[in-house]
Amino acid sequence: MTRYAVGDVQGCDGELRALLARLKFSADRDELWFVGDLVNRGPGSLAALRLVHALRANATVVLGNHDLHLLAVACGARRRRSSDTLDDVLAAADREPLLEWLLQRPLAHAAGADLLVHAGVVPQWTAALTVSLAAEVSAAMRRDPYALFRQMYGNEPERWDERLSGSERLRFIINVLTRLRVCTADGRVDISLKSGPPPASSPLRPWFEHANRATRDVRVIFGHWSALGLVARAGVIGLDTGCVWGGALTAIDLDSDRPPVSVPCSAWQRIGAD
């Protein structure tokens, strides 16, 4: 069995199929780990969602911010945005089983020495704590999705505290796992940054560059940061190579030293779209 991790698809169904063909992916022997954001911004959100859903036993998926946005819109907790490409999913005859399946996906997944998240992890969280906190969000989402999605938007609180509770606790967990790019060594997050890393003089650093982060004993696989591009270093794999912006869709074999495999993508959205 080969495990491939796949970057942010964002509704680019044609590119995903081309990538699987390049990998010679076979459902009877291979497994795919998706870093989240299966949908939105690209032209084929429904087709991409159907494809990954059909691979159920062979696909490990964590939720990204665009996947959560789709679920929030679908349950009436959030309005569509002008840049959304979700109408095909929302109008599909099979939307309910697809959305129910998506609702059951976690925000973090750990297996062996690997941790899969969409965006990042604050330095204070171990891999075990990350999975436990993600499970808190999943439980709340399944219990009352409308309530969770109504309360999850916003950039506060900006720092982790075990004593956080209620909507503030859930919002912080969601922000870290699906939106984080930079933070300070003591866990203060800046969710607003979308560009490349800040200057070296800033206390805000890419979350994985903090030397004492508690996840340094595992390999963290993530996406969400197209301005950063491919990251492949000891203990960290970043796979958002800007597919929907005209970059590429990238996959990497998690169990070998083979180089990443990428397919070029069309610029389906302009950079900076809402």
C-alpha positions as CSV (number, residue, x, y, z in Angstrom):
1,M,0.0,0.0,0.0
2,T,1.2,3.5,-0.9
3,R,-0.1,6.5,1.1
4,Y,-0.2,9.7,-0.9
5,A,-1.0,13.1,0.7
6,V,-2.8,15.5,-1.6
7,G,-2.9,19.3,-1.4
8,D,-5.8,21.7,-1.5
9,V,-8.1,20.6,-4.3
10,Q,-10.6,23.5,-4.0
11,G,-13.0,22.2,-6.6
12,C,-10.4,21.4,-9.3
13,D,-11.8,18.1,-10.2
14,G,-10.1,17.8,-13.6
15,E,-6.7,18.4,-12.0
16,L,-7.4,15.9,-9.3
17,R,-8.2,13.2,-11.8
18,A,-5.1,14.1,-13.8
19,L,-3.0,13.9,-10.6
20,L,-4.4,10.4,-9.7
21,A,-3.6,9.3,-13.2
22,R,0.0,10.5,-12.9
23,L,0.3,8.7,-9.6
24,K,-1.2,5.5,-11.1
25,F,-3.5,5.5,-8.1
26,S,-5.3,2.2,-7.5
27,A,-8.1,1.9,-5.0
28,D,-7.3,-1.7,-4.3
29,R,-3.8,-0.9,-3.0
30,D,-3.3,2.8,-2.3
31,E,-4.6,5.4,0.2
32,L,-5.1,9.1,-0.2
33,W,-4.7,11.7,2.6
34,F,-6.4,15.0,1.7
35,V,-5.3,18.1,3.6
36,G,-8.8,19.6,3.3
37,D,-10.5,22.2,1.1
38,L,-11.9,19.7,-1.3
39,V,-14.4,22.3,-2.5
40,N,-14.9,25.9,-3.6
41,R,-13.2,28.4,-5.9
42,G,-12.6,25.8,-8.7
43,P,-15.2,24.8,-11.3
44,G,-15.9,21.2,-10.2
45,S,-16.7,21.2,-6.5
46,L,-19.5,18.6,-6.9
47,A,-17.4,16.3,-9.1
48,A,-14.4,16.5,-6.7
49,L,-16.6,15.8,-3.7
50,R,-18.3,12.9,-5.4
51,L,-14.9,11.4,-6.4
52,V,-13.4,11.6,-2.9
53,H,-16.7,10.4,-1.4
54,A,-16.6,7.3,-3.7
55,L,-13.1,6.5,-2.4
56,R,-14.4,6.4,1.2
57,A,-12.3,3.4,2.4
58,N,-9.2,4.7,0.6
59,A,-9.6,8.4,1.5
60,T,-8.6,10.1,4.8
61,V,-10.0,13.7,4.8
62,V,-9.7,16.5,7.3
63,L,-11.9,19.5,6.9
64,G,-10.6,22.9,5.7
65,N,-12.1,26.3,6.0
66,H,-13.8,26.0,2.6
67,D,-15.3,22.7,3.5
68,L,-16.7,24.3,6.7
69,H,-18.0,27.2,4.7
70,L,-19.9,24.9,2.4
71,L,-21.5,23.1,5.4
72,A,-22.3,26.5,7.0
73,V,-24.0,27.7,3.8
74,A,-25.9,24.4,3.4
75,C,-27.5,24.6,6.8
76,G,-28.4,28.3,6.5
77,A,-25.8,29.6,9.0
78,R,-23.8,31.6,6.4
79,R,-24.5,33.4,3.2
80,R,-22.8,32.6,-0.1
81,R,-19.9,34.8,-1.2
82,S,-19.4,36.2,-4.7
83,S,-16.4,34.0,-5.3
84,D,-18.0,30.7,-4.1
85,T,-18.4,27.9,-6.7
86,L,-20.7,25.8,-4.6
87,D,-24.0,26.0,-6.4
88,D,-23.6,22.6,-8.1
89,V,-23.2,20.9,-4.7
90,L,-26.1,22.8,-3.1
91,A,-28.4,21.9,-6.0
92,A,-27.3,18.3,-6.4
93,A,-29.8,15.5,-6.0
94,D,-27.3,13.7,-3.8
95,R,-26.3,16.7,-1.7
96,E,-27.6,15.3,1.6
97,P,-25.4,12.1,1.6
98,L,-22.5,14.1,0.4
99,L,-22.9,16.8,3.0
100,E,-23.5,14.3,5.8
101,W,-20.4,12.4,4.8
102,L,-18.4,15.7,4.8
103,L,-19.9,16.6,8.2
104,Q,-18.5,13.4,9.6
105,R,-14.9,14.2,8.6
106,P,-12.5,15.3,11.5
107,L,-10.4,18.5,11.7
108,A,-7.3,16.4,12.6
109,H,-6.1,12.9,12.0
110,A,-3.2,11.0,13.5
111,A,-1.7,7.7,12.5
112,G,1.7,6.5,13.7
113,A,4.1,9.4,13.6
114,D,2.0,11.5,11.2
115,L,-0.5,14.2,12.0
116,L,-2.8,15.6,9.2
117,V,-4.4,19.0,9.6
118,H,-5.6,21.6,7.1
119,A,-3.7,24.7,8.4
120,G,-1.5,24.3,11.4
121,V,-1.0,23.7,15.1
122,V,0.0,26.2,17.9
123,P,3.3,25.4,19.6
124,Q,1.6,24.4,22.9
125,W,-0.4,21.5,21.4
126,T,0.9,18.0,21.2
127,A,-0.4,15.7,18.5
128,A,-2.6,13.9,21.0
129,L,-4.1,17.1,22.3
130,T,-4.7,18.4,18.7
131,V,-6.7,15.3,17.9
132,S,-8.6,15.6,21.2
133,L,-9.5,19.2,20.6
134,A,-10.5,18.5,17.0
135,A,-12.9,15.8,18.4
136,E,-14.5,18.5,20.6
137,V,-15.4,20.5,17.5
138,S,-16.6,17.4,15.7
139,A,-18.9,16.5,18.6
140,A,-20.4,20.0,18.7
141,M,-20.7,20.1,14.9
142,R,-22.7,16.8,14.8
143,R,-24.8,17.8,17.8
144,D,-25.9,21.1,16.4
145,P,-24.2,22.2,13.2
146,Y,-26.3,25.4,12.8
147,A,-25.3,26.6,16.3
148,L,-21.6,25.8,15.7
149,F,-21.4,27.5,12.3
150,R,-23.2,30.6,13.5
151,Q,-20.6,31.0,16.2
152,M,-17.4,30.0,14.5
153,Y,-16.6,33.1,12.5
154,G,-14.2,35.7,13.9
155,N,-10.5,36.1,14.9
156,E,-10.9,36.1,18.7
157,P,-9.6,34.8,21.0
158,E,-6.1,35.2,19.7
159,R,-4.3,33.0,22.3
160,W,-4.7,29.4,23.5
161,D,-5.8,29.0,27.1
162,E,-7.0,25.6,28.4
163,R,-9.6,27.4,30.4
164,L,-11.4,28.7,27.3
165,S,-14.9,27.3,27.0
166,G,-18.0,27.4,24.9
167,S,-18.0,29.1,21.5
168,E,-14.6,30.9,22.2
169,R,-12.9,27.6,22.8
170,L,-14.4,26.0,19.7
171,R,-13.7,29.0,17.5
172,F,-10.1,29.1,18.5
173,I,-9.6,25.4,17.8
174,I,-11.3,25.8,14.4
175,N,-9.2,28.9,13.6
176,V,-6.0,27.1,14.4
177,L,-6.7,23.9,12.5
178,T,-8.3,25.5,9.4
179,R,-6.9,29.1,9.2
180,L,-3.5,29.3,11.0
181,R,-0.4,30.4,9.2
182,V,1.7,32.3,11.7
183,C,1.9,32.6,15.5
184,T,4.2,33.6,18.3
185,A,6.2,31.2,20.4
186,D,3.7,31.6,23.2
187,G,0.8,30.8,21.0
188,R,-0.7,34.1,20.0
189,V,-2.2,33.7,16.5
190,D,-2.6,36.2,13.6
191,I,-5.3,34.7,11.4
192,S,-5.4,37.7,9.1
193,L,-2.1,37.1,7.3
194,K,-2.5,35.6,3.8
195,S,0.8,36.5,2.2
196,G,4.3,35.0,2.7
197,P,6.0,34.8,6.1
198,P,6.6,38.1,8.0
199,P,10.1,39.5,8.2
200,A,12.6,37.8,10.5
201,S,12.3,40.6,13.0
202,S,8.6,39.8,13.7
203,P,7.7,37.6,16.6
204,L,5.1,36.1,14.3
205,R,6.7,33.1,12.5
206,P,5.2,30.3,10.5
207,W,3.7,28.0,13.1
208,F,6.1,25.1,12.2
209,E,9.2,27.2,12.7
210,H,9.0,27.5,16.4
211,A,11.8,25.3,17.8
212,N,9.9,24.1,20.9
213,R,6.6,23.3,19.4
214,A,5.0,20.3,21.0
215,T,4.4,18.5,17.7
216,R,8.1,18.3,16.7
217,D,8.0,14.6,17.6
218,V,5.6,13.8,14.7
219,R,5.5,14.7,11.0
220,V,2.7,17.3,10.4
221,I,1.1,17.3,6.9
222,F,-0.9,20.5,6.0
223,G,-2.1,22.8,3.3
224,H,-3.8,26.2,3.3
225,W,-0.8,28.4,2.5
226,S,-0.5,28.8,-1.3
227,A,1.8,31.9,-0.9
228,L,4.3,29.6,0.8
229,G,4.1,26.8,-1.7
230,L,5.6,23.3,-1.3
231,V,7.3,22.7,2.1
232,A,9.2,19.4,2.5
233,R,11.5,19.3,5.4
234,A,12.1,17.1,8.4
235,G,8.9,16.8,10.3
236,V,6.8,19.0,8.1
237,I,5.1,18.7,4.7
238,G,3.1,21.6,3.2
239,L,1.1,20.8,0.1
240,D,-0.8,23.9,-1.0
241,T,0.9,24.8,-4.2
242,G,-1.8,27.2,-5.4
243,C,-3.9,24.9,-7.6
244,V,-6.9,27.2,-7.9
245,W,-4.7,30.3,-8.5
246,G,-2.9,28.9,-11.5
247,G,-0.2,27.0,-9.6
248,A,-0.3,23.2,-9.3
249,L,-2.0,20.4,-7.5
250,T,0.6,18.3,-5.6
251,A,0.8,14.9,-4.0
252,I,3.6,13.2,-2.1
253,D,4.3,9.6,-1.2
254,L,4.3,9.6,2.6
255,D,6.3,6.4,2.9
256,S,9.2,6.9,0.4
257,D,11.8,9.5,-0.6
258,R,10.3,9.9,-4.1
259,P,9.9,13.5,-5.2
260,P,6.5,15.1,-5.1
261,V,4.2,14.8,-8.2
262,S,2.4,17.9,-9.5
263,V,0.0,18.7,-12.3
264,P,-0.4,22.3,-13.5
265,C,-3.8,24.0,-12.9
266,S,-5.7,26.8,-14.5
267,A,-6.2,30.1,-12.7
268,W,-9.8,29.6,-11.8
269,Q,-9.8,32.5,-9.4
270,R,-7.9,35.7,-9.1
271,I,-5.7,36.0,-6.1
272,G,-7.3,38.0,-3.3
273,A,-10.9,37.0,-4.2
274,D,-13.1,37.0,-1.1
